[in-house]
Amino acid sequence: MTKTPEELVAGLVRLLTVEPAGTQTFTGSQQPGGVGRVFGGQVVAQALQSAQAQAPEGMEAHSLHAYFLRGGREGTDIDYSVAADFDGRSFANRRVVASQDGSPILNLTASFQRPEEGLEHEDSPMPDVAPPEDLPTDREMRDKFLASQSDLSEAQRRWMSRPNPIEMRTSGELHWMTPGKKPPRAYSWFRAAAPLPDDRSLHRAVIAYASDYTLLGTAALPHGLSWARNELTGASLDHAVWFHRPARADEWLLYATHSPWSGGGRGFNRGRIFNREGQLVASVAQEGVIRKNRRN
């Protein structure tokens, strides 16, 4: 049975709601219908939620820095252990270790700040791209790609056809749809496919979750290679997010990604997230493994 957007988003909220398992430990549930390796954005978002649950009253996360140590496995819950490394008047720090079966898969440090007024400036103009209403949906573009491919396995087709609680609309072709070298820049609108509860911590977690989409693929654009065509292997090594201002993850946000460098089997990527008013909501940085498949 096809799930409604509301059902998909309710599933995402459950996925990102970690359950207490001790004084400073939490358990993150599994992705419904997940296959293979755990999506990195899920582990980052669940770890952030664990840190937020242990943050001092009145403080909000303004940044996170995570290192992926091992690939997580679908079908097994993830344990999150939180340590309070610092509590100050204005800032606090929480360190999280995510583990499966006793083996660490991710380390994350989150910094929190008590909201205050301060000097303000922005020198990061929003790119001039078509609004989401004028762009095809991610699903429409995926269906177009699948119709043009005859050599994909059934597993690949099921994975690409899987419904997503994050609605996306991309300016231009999706990273992996068309061969040929392109500039290392990409622009995608995203939002939760249905309204979310009025919980600022949850909205930050959903933004962190979605920030792992499209980012590493930007480093593949100048090389004309694609994961979907089995031309690449890759995995995230680290991931950082800076939350500049509150934003709703169920309203359209523009994700502008750029890869200034790749080499040595790694690709470095940066992202900027804007709201519809053109304000910079968050900044992202990530380095990941990116290698050409030897059989290609």
C-alpha positions as CSV (number, residue, x, y, z in Angstrom):
1,M,0.0,0.0,0.0
2,T,1.3,3.5,-1.0
3,K,1.8,5.7,2.1
4,T,0.5,9.2,2.2
5,P,2.9,12.1,2.7
6,E,1.5,12.5,6.3
7,E,2.3,8.8,7.0
8,L,5.8,9.2,5.5
9,V,6.5,12.2,7.7
10,A,5.0,10.6,10.8
11,G,7.5,7.7,10.1
12,L,10.4,10.2,9.9
13,V,9.4,11.8,13.2
14,R,9.3,8.4,14.8
15,L,12.7,7.6,13.3
16,L,14.2,10.8,14.7
17,T,12.6,10.4,18.1
18,V,15.3,8.6,20.2
19,E,14.1,6.7,23.3
20,P,15.9,7.0,26.7
21,A,17.7,3.8,27.6
22,G,19.5,5.0,30.7
23,T,20.7,8.2,32.4
24,Q,22.8,9.4,29.4
25,T,22.0,6.8,26.8
26,F,19.3,6.6,24.0
27,T,18.2,4.2,21.4
28,G,17.5,5.1,17.8
29,S,15.1,3.0,15.8
30,Q,15.5,1.5,12.4
31,Q,14.5,2.9,9.1
32,P,11.2,1.1,8.0
33,G,12.0,-1.1,5.1
34,G,15.7,-0.1,5.2
35,V,18.1,-2.2,3.2
36,G,21.9,-2.4,3.4
37,R,23.8,0.5,5.0
38,V,22.2,3.0,7.3
39,F,21.7,6.5,5.7
40,G,24.3,8.8,7.2
41,G,21.8,11.6,7.7
42,Q,19.8,9.4,9.9
43,V,22.7,8.7,12.3
44,V,23.7,12.3,12.4
45,A,20.1,13.4,13.1
46,Q,19.5,10.8,15.8
47,A,22.8,11.7,17.5
48,L,21.8,15.4,17.4
49,Q,18.5,14.5,19.0
50,S,20.3,12.6,21.7
51,A,22.5,15.6,22.4
52,Q,19.5,17.9,22.4
53,A,17.7,15.8,24.9
54,Q,20.7,16.3,27.3
55,A,21.2,20.0,26.6
56,P,20.8,22.6,29.3
57,E,17.4,24.2,29.6
58,G,17.0,27.2,27.3
59,M,20.0,26.4,25.0
60,E,19.7,25.5,21.3
61,A,22.1,23.7,19.1
62,H,24.1,26.0,16.8
63,S,26.6,23.5,15.4
64,L,27.5,19.9,15.1
65,H,30.6,18.0,13.9
66,A,30.5,14.3,13.2
67,Y,32.9,11.6,12.1
68,F,31.6,8.4,10.4
69,L,33.8,5.5,11.7
70,R,32.0,2.5,10.3
71,G,29.0,2.0,8.1
72,G,25.9,1.3,10.1
73,R,23.7,-1.7,9.3
74,E,20.0,-1.6,8.7
75,G,17.9,-4.0,10.8
76,T,19.7,-3.2,14.0
77,D,18.9,-0.4,16.5
78,I,21.6,2.2,17.2
79,D,22.7,3.1,20.7
80,Y,23.7,6.7,21.6
81,S,25.8,7.5,24.6
82,V,25.9,11.2,25.6
83,A,28.7,13.0,27.6
84,A,28.4,16.5,29.0
85,D,31.8,18.0,28.4
86,F,31.0,21.6,29.2
87,D,28.3,23.7,30.7
88,G,28.8,27.5,30.7
89,R,26.6,30.5,31.0
90,S,26.3,31.1,27.3
91,F,27.5,27.9,25.7
92,A,27.4,24.1,26.4
93,N,28.9,21.1,24.7
94,R,27.6,17.5,24.3
95,R,29.6,14.6,22.9
96,V,27.8,11.6,21.4
97,V,29.0,8.1,20.5
98,A,26.7,6.0,18.2
99,S,27.2,2.3,18.4
100,Q,25.8,-0.9,17.0
101,D,26.5,-4.2,18.8
102,G,29.1,-2.5,20.9
103,S,31.1,-1.1,18.0
104,P,31.2,2.7,17.5
105,I,29.9,3.9,14.1
106,L,29.9,7.7,14.6
107,N,31.2,10.3,16.9
108,L,29.4,13.6,17.1
109,T,30.0,16.8,19.1
110,A,27.2,19.4,19.3
111,S,27.6,22.9,20.7
112,F,24.7,24.8,22.3
113,Q,24.1,28.5,22.9
114,R,21.6,30.5,24.9
115,P,19.8,32.7,22.4
116,E,21.0,36.3,22.4
117,E,21.1,39.4,20.2
118,G,24.3,40.2,18.4
119,L,26.1,41.9,15.5
120,E,24.5,40.7,12.2
121,H,25.6,40.6,8.6
122,E,25.2,38.2,5.6
123,D,27.6,38.0,2.7
124,S,26.2,34.8,1.1
125,P,23.6,35.8,-1.4
126,M,21.0,33.2,-2.3
127,P,21.5,31.8,-5.8
128,D,19.1,32.9,-8.5
129,V,17.3,29.6,-9.3
130,A,13.7,28.8,-10.3
131,P,11.2,28.5,-7.4
132,P,10.1,25.0,-6.4
133,E,6.7,25.4,-7.9
134,D,8.3,25.7,-11.4
135,L,10.4,22.5,-11.1
136,P,9.5,18.8,-11.5
137,T,9.4,16.7,-8.4
138,D,12.2,14.4,-7.5
139,R,9.9,11.4,-8.1
140,E,9.0,12.6,-11.6
141,M,12.7,12.9,-12.4
142,R,13.4,9.4,-11.0
143,D,10.6,7.9,-13.0
144,K,12.0,9.5,-16.1
145,F,15.4,8.1,-15.3
146,L,14.1,4.6,-14.6
147,A,12.1,4.5,-17.9
148,S,15.3,5.3,-19.8
149,Q,17.4,2.5,-18.2
150,S,17.1,-1.2,-19.2
151,D,20.1,-2.6,-17.3
152,L,19.2,-1.7,-13.7
153,S,18.6,-4.5,-11.2
154,E,15.3,-4.9,-9.5
155,A,17.0,-4.0,-6.2
156,Q,18.2,-0.7,-7.7
157,R,14.7,0.0,-9.1
158,R,13.1,-0.6,-5.8
159,W,15.6,1.6,-4.0
160,M,15.2,4.5,-6.5
161,S,11.4,4.2,-6.4
162,R,11.2,4.2,-2.6
163,P,8.9,7.0,-1.3
164,N,10.7,9.7,0.6
165,P,9.4,11.8,3.6
166,I,11.7,14.6,2.3
167,E,10.2,16.2,-0.9
168,M,12.9,17.5,-3.2
169,R,12.9,19.5,-6.4
170,T,16.2,20.0,-8.3
171,S,17.2,22.8,-10.5
172,G,18.6,21.1,-13.6
173,E,19.1,17.3,-13.9
174,L,19.7,15.2,-10.9
175,H,23.4,14.4,-10.2
176,W,23.2,10.9,-11.4
177,M,20.7,11.1,-14.3
178,T,22.8,12.3,-17.2
179,P,26.3,11.4,-18.2
180,G,28.8,14.1,-19.0
181,K,31.0,16.4,-17.0
182,K,29.4,19.4,-15.2
183,P,30.4,22.2,-12.9
184,P,30.7,21.1,-9.3
185,R,27.6,23.0,-8.2
186,A,24.0,21.8,-7.6
187,Y,20.7,23.4,-6.3
188,S,17.8,21.6,-4.7
189,W,14.8,22.7,-2.9
190,F,13.7,20.4,0.0
191,R,11.1,20.2,2.7
192,A,9.3,17.6,4.8
193,A,6.5,16.1,2.6
194,A,3.9,17.0,5.3
195,P,3.6,19.4,8.3
196,L,5.9,18.7,11.3
197,P,5.1,19.4,14.9
198,D,6.1,22.8,16.3
199,D,9.3,21.6,17.9
200,R,12.5,23.6,17.0
201,S,14.7,20.7,18.0
202,L,12.9,18.4,15.6
203,H,13.2,20.9,12.8
204,R,16.9,21.2,13.3
205,A,17.2,17.3,13.3
206,V,15.2,17.1,10.0
207,I,17.5,19.7,8.4
208,A,20.5,17.8,9.6
209,Y,18.9,14.6,8.2
210,A,18.3,16.2,4.8
211,S,21.7,17.9,4.7
212,D,23.3,14.5,3.8
213,Y,21.3,14.4,0.5
214,T,23.0,15.5,-2.7
215,L,26.2,16.7,-1.0
216,L,28.8,14.1,-1.8
217,G,27.3,13.7,-5.3
218,T,28.4,17.2,-6.0
219,A,32.0,16.1,-6.0
220,A,31.2,13.6,-8.8
221,L,29.8,16.2,-11.2
222,P,33.1,17.4,-12.8
223,H,34.0,13.8,-13.5
224,G,30.7,12.8,-15.2
225,L,30.3,9.7,-13.0
226,S,27.3,8.4,-11.1
227,W,26.5,6.0,-8.3
228,A,23.3,5.0,-10.0
229,R,25.2,3.8,-13.0
230,N,27.6,1.8,-10.8
231,E,30.5,4.0,-11.8
232,L,31.5,5.2,-8.3
233,T,31.8,4.0,-4.7
234,G,31.7,6.4,-1.9
235,A,30.9,7.1,1.7
236,S,30.8,10.1,4.0
237,L,33.9,10.6,6.3
238,D,32.8,13.6,8.3
239,H,29.9,16.0,8.4
240,A,29.4,19.4,10.0
241,V,26.4,21.7,10.2
242,W,26.1,25.2,11.5
243,F,22.6,26.4,12.4
244,H,22.4,30.1,11.9
245,R,18.8,30.9,12.5
246,P,15.6,28.9,13.3
247,A,13.8,27.5,10.3
248,R,10.9,25.2,9.6
249,A,11.9,22.0,7.8
250,D,8.3,21.6,6.4
251,E,8.7,24.8,4.4
252,W,10.8,25.0,1.2
253,L,14.5,25.5,1.8
254,L,17.1,25.8,-1.0
255,Y,20.2,23.6,-0.6
256,A,23.1,25.1,-2.7
257,T,26.0,22.7,-2.8
258,H,29.6,23.2,-4.2
259,S,32.6,21.0,-4.3
260,P,35.8,23.1,-4.5
261,W,38.2,20.1,-4.5
262,S,38.6,16.3,-4.9
263,G,41.7,14.2,-4.8
264,G,43.4,11.3,-3.1
265,G,40.2,9.3,-3.1
266,R,38.3,12.0,-1.3
267,G,35.8,14.8,-2.2
268,F,35.2,17.9,-0.2
269,N,31.8,19.6,-0.4
270,R,30.1,22.6,1.1
271,G,26.5,23.5,1.3
272,R,24.4,26.6,2.1
273,I,20.7,26.3,3.1
274,F,18.4,29.3,2.5
275,N,14.8,30.0,3.4
276,R,12.3,31.4,0.8
277,E,13.2,35.0,2.0
278,G,16.8,34.4,0.9
279,Q,18.2,34.3,4.5
280,L,21.0,31.9,5.2
281,V,19.6,29.3,7.5
282,A,22.5,26.8,7.9
283,S,25.9,26.0,6.4
284,V,27.2,22.5,5.8
285,A,30.6,20.9,5.1
286,Q,31.5,17.3,4.4
287,E,34.4,15.2,3.1
288,G,33.8,11.7,1.8
289,V,35.4,8.8,0.0
290,I,34.8,9.0,-3.8
291,R,36.5,6.4,-6.0
292,K,35.9,5.3,-9.5
293,N,34.8,1.7,-9.7
294,R,37.7,-0.5,-11.0
295,R,35.4,-2.3,-13.5
296,N,34.6,1.0,-15.2
